Amino acid sequence: MDFGGPWPVESINGEIMWNLIKTHDEKHLAIYFMKSKDQIEEVLDTYIIDMELHADELGSVFANFELMATDRDSCYFSKVVKEWCRKKGIKQFSSAPYAHSFNSAEPMMRVVKEGTLNNLHLSGFPQFLWNYAMAQKVFTVNRTFTESFKKEEQKFVVPHLRMFENDVVDINWMI
């Protein structure tokens, strides 16, 4: 789990921060957007509910919440989050400062941020749509071709994937 932000531009929904969550088996990413770090407890509750609801649908996600691995960001070690973990029976683990290899979300944070910037640049959309570009990048990463997929010799079906773009821009909605 890793916290990101603030983004240089406030999103269309007023968010400036995000929380990227990566499952231990490295098969699933989830992203939640926030207006401030104070919303972290709400984000964690939402994540647990989402994963319990969608565990069967996703297939690769095992809804087991015994350990939360993060960096030493203050929002993860606030009194509110510590109490939340205690109530849920979740143990907290933090990586040492500047030891990004111990937090599996750190490398994906870079992939997601760079993919977001790329999506925005290629689409020509305004910067305040960064949260939608980031969500689309996470969606795409969750459905990309993996080594285990290749070994199973399955066909990769992609009609549900869409480019983050728009052929026609109507500027009247901004007036």
N, C-alpha and C positions, 0 to 999 in steps of 0.2 A: 504494500500500500504506500502511495506517495502523494503528497500534497503539492499542487502547483498553483502558481499565480503570485501576484496579480497580473492578469493579461493587460497589456498597455491600453486597450480600449474596452470600455464596458459593453457587454453583450446587449442584444436587443431586449433581453429579459432582465437586464440589470446585474448579471453575474460578472464577477471578475476573477473568481478562483475556481479550482476544480480538485477533485480527489480521484486519483486513478487507482483502481483495485485490481490486482492480478492474483488469480488462484495459484495455490502452491504447485499444482501440476503444470502450470504455465500454458494452459489451454484456453483460458477465458479472461477477458478484460472487461471491466465495468467502469464507467465514468459518471460522476455526479458533479453538477455545477452548483456553486455557492456564491452568495453575495458577500459573506464574511466567514471567517474561521469558526465563528460561534455556531454555525449550522452543522458541525461535524457529527454530533450525536444523531441528528435527524438523518444525515447521509448514511451513517452506519446502520441505523434501524431500517432504512429503506433498502439498503443492499441485502441485508439478511432476509427481508420479506421477499424481495425480487428473486433471490437465489433459491429459496424454498419453493416458490411458485413455479420457477422455470427449470429446476434441476432435471426433471425428466425430459423436458423439451430440448434442453441443451445437450443432454446425453453425456457430455464430458465433464460436467460439473457435479461434484459430490458435495452436497450441502452439509459440511461439517465445520463448525466454527469453534475450534478449540484454541487456536493460536492466531494472533494478529501480529504480523511482522511489519515494522515500519522503520523509518529513519527517526532521528531524535527531534523532529519538529515539535514545537511546543504544543500545537493543537492536539497531538496524539497523547501527550502526557499531562494534559490538564486534569484538574480534579473531576470535571464532568466525564471525560472519557475513561479515566481510571475507575470511577464509580460504575459507569456503564459496563465496562469489561467485567468488573467484580460481580455485578448482578447477573450477567449472562454466562458467567463461568468461563470467560475467555482469558487466556494468558497473553500478556504483551511481551513482545521481543523487539528490541531495537538494535539496528546495526551500529557499529562504531562510527564516529564521525569520519566522513570522507571514505568510507569503505562501501562503495556503491555495489560491489559484487555480492554483498550479503543481503541486499534488498532487491528482490527480483523485479520489482516495479520500476526501479531506477532506469534500466536500459530501455524499457518500453516507454517511459516518459519522453525520452528523446525522440523515439520513433513517432510517437503520437504528436508531439509539438511540431516536428519538422514536417510531418504529413499534413498537419493542419495548415501550416504556412503555405505548403505546396498547393493544397486544395484551394485556398483563398486566392493565391496568385493565379493559378490556371483558370479558375472560374470567373475571375473578375468581380466577384461579389465584394461588397463593402466589409471592412474589418469588424464591424459590430455583429457580424454573423459567425464569428470565430467559434462559438460554442456548437453551432450546427456542423461546421466543418470538422471540428474535433470529434463530435459524436459519430459522424460518418466515417472518420478514420478508424475509430475503435470498432465500429460495425464491420468494416472491411478487414481489419486485422483478425477479428474473431472468426472470419470465414475464409481465410487464405489457405493455400495449399501447404500442407505440412509433410514432414518426412514419414510419419506414421501413416498418413493418408496414402502416400505413394506406395508404401509397402503393402497396403491392403489392396492395391490395384483397383480402386474405385474410380468411377468417372466423376469429374468435378463439374457440378451443375451450377451455373452462375446467372440465371436470368433474373434473380432477385437483386443482384448488385447493380448499382447505378453510379454514374459519374456525378461528382459534386459540381454541377454546372448548370447553366441556364442559357439557352439559345436566344431568348428574347428578354430584353430588360425593359420594364415599364417604369419609367421614372415618375409617373403621375402619382403613385402612392406616396412618394416622399413630399409632395407639395401640400 
